[in-house]
Amino acid sequence: MLNNKLLPFILLFASISLIHAQPAIGDNTPPNIVLIFIDDLGYGDLGCYGHPTIRTPHLDQMAREGIKLTSFYVAASVCTPSRAALMTGRYPLKAGLPGNLGPDSEGGLPQDERTLAEALKEVGYRTAAYGKWHLGAVPGYMPTDRGFDEYLGLLYSNDMMPPWVNTERPLQLYRNDQPIEQEVDQTTLTQQYTDAAIGFIQSNQQKPFFIYLAHSMPHLPIYASSDFQGRSAGGDYGDVIEEIDSSVGQIAEVLEAEGLAENTLTIFTSDNGPWRNMPERMYTTDPVEQWHGGSTGPLAGAKGTSYEGGFRVPALLRWPGQIPAAQVSPEMCTSMDLHATILNLTGAKSAPKTLDGVDILPLLTQQAESPRDDFYYFSGEYLDAVRDNRWKLRIAAKADDWISHETITGDEPIITELFDLRNDPFEQFNLGQHYPEHVSRLLMKMRQFAEEVGAKLRE
């Protein structure tokens, strides 16, 4: 018979055991990471960020069950440098890729830069990348050369083929380091990537896993599968976004079915703002039209510009039991911070080179203030702007939504703009003449940082 005097101690021990059996920050069960990185998705393209006609129920649910960031930045407003910063945790100029690669480019992300996948493999993670890579399309620079156990996707943007780009290299779908589809049916890409990610989740549960799901859409030209064509009230572009939303729902469903949801950090964001400012080369044939690009919502600018619409993008993070639900945070953070946070969270070693990202886990889990004090906006080798918690100084050519960065000649007049992003996140009012002290202070920061990293200024 059980000794009644021992019962309280037994119950206490059992309670402690149950607590420690749950996955938690800092225990011996590192979380799985699913990082969904969309191509050219705008700040205003999702229902939870205010789009009036595109329906995104799965992403809206992700926002309700986790945190929605409203001041989240990527490190470049075009594809390659943004992805380089995410993979390395460093500003693109430091990481050696300040501009876009093309299908005929030699090299890629410098081999002395450590990728997030390489760091996670060192601590026992299984790693997979599905979708757009754009960090090197030659041997030695492909995903399976840079820390990923397997890969399925396009090695660069889906427009980088005739008639849109002057190249003789065909657009090909790759599995690992070999092409498997010469004439790519782009209507199948979103579901192919999703199916590959689901298969990886189901087959790789002996170790923690890292999935980098980098959808090719909605980069122009846009394509949706037959199941989604004509379905959205948001037109062709809405069809594409709603299929991506369905993909997010499928990933969430399999994580729940496999009992992995509570030990998986899922991140959804975009590589830069929408391509509303296309060059003439994109209008040479169907199916590209001006209205096929996305929306920055109330933000100024677009892809390729250093206004907010180019750099500020949607960001949703969900981790049941760790990230409190229904949070909306205006705290400033970046894709480089995701890199640093994942390293610290998983116990991966610090990078051999200095990171520009900071750990934002307390912001996500404890509603703490962001540890980030400033953010620098680069355009290739040029440093265009800097932001602190409130003020943004921009020194560059004027660029509205319909001026493509590809058509800027360098002869455009340079203007100085100061914006109060607390009261005017839409960059409607240039306050430089009213607050010259902030212009001087931020200009000094730009000069110092430009000298530090070898950037150019347009002053």
Secondary structure, DSSP 8 states (H G I E B T S, - for coil): ---TTTHHHHHHHHHHHHHHHS--TTSS---EEEEEEESS--TT-SGGGT-SS---HHHHHHHHHSEEESSEE-S-SSHHHHHHHHHHSS-HHHHT--S---TT---BS-TTS--HHHHHHTTT-EEEEEE---SB-STTSSGGGTT-SEEEEESS-TT-STTTS--SS---EEETTEEEESS--GGGHHHHHHHHHHHHHHH--SS-EEEEEE--TTSSS----TTTTTT-TTHHHHHHHHHHHHHHHHHHHHHHHTT-GGGEEEEEEESS----S--GGGGSSTT--GGGS---TT----TTSSSHHHHB--EEEE-TTTS-SSEEE---EEHHHHHHHHHHHHT----SS--S----HHHHHH----S---EEEEETTEEEEEE-SSEEEEEEE---TT--GGG--S-S-EEEEEEETTT-TT-----TTT-HHHHHHHHHHHHHHHHHHT-B---
